[in-house]
Amino acid sequence: MENQEKQQENTDIPVSNTSEEKTSTNKDGKANEELVADKIKNSYVSHSSEDKMYLAGALLALIASFLPWISITYYGYSQSVNGWHGFGLLPIAVAVAILALWLLPLFKVDIPKIFPNRLIEKKVLSSALAAGPALYLISGFSSLSYLGFGFWLTVIAAALVLYSAWKK
């Protein structure tokens, strides 16, 4: 028990044992005002509707990567493959980058500037996210009937991200 209290004092991440407890102490003995989930929620709520659509599309693309991208049924046997193969990795990497660029500053992590401004960054990342499903189609599928719902959800996510980034 004493070890657990010392470990909790040495961390900056709020730890809550009950759902009612909203604060904990960090190594300086100061109370942390918000839990991590509250920081994320407050940051999301404070964004514009285009930014919310941009983040939701990235999250949808990440979730869709675990769903079947290709489904084949042949004489009662069925096989499916998710987005973690081939060009399916591109939208996954871009979705993780989009979400990381949003989450890391909440935890006071400095991110080096790659693009001159945020708008160019959003346009480049949204185009890269949309390129993944397009390259997946070009890479050798002659029939759309084999494409699973995970692929189509990724296309919808790419459309959301593209629309929100290029609207301004």
Buried (B, 14 or more C-beta within 10 A) or exposed (E): EEEEEEEBEEEEEBBBEEEEEBEBBBEEEEEBEBBBEEBBEEBBEEEEEBBBBBBBBBBBBBBBBEBBBBBEEEEEEEEBBBBEEBBBBBBBEBBBBBBEBBBEEBEEEEEEEEEEEEEEBBBBBBBBBBBBBBBBBEEEEEEEEBBBEBBBBBBBBBBBBBBBBEEE
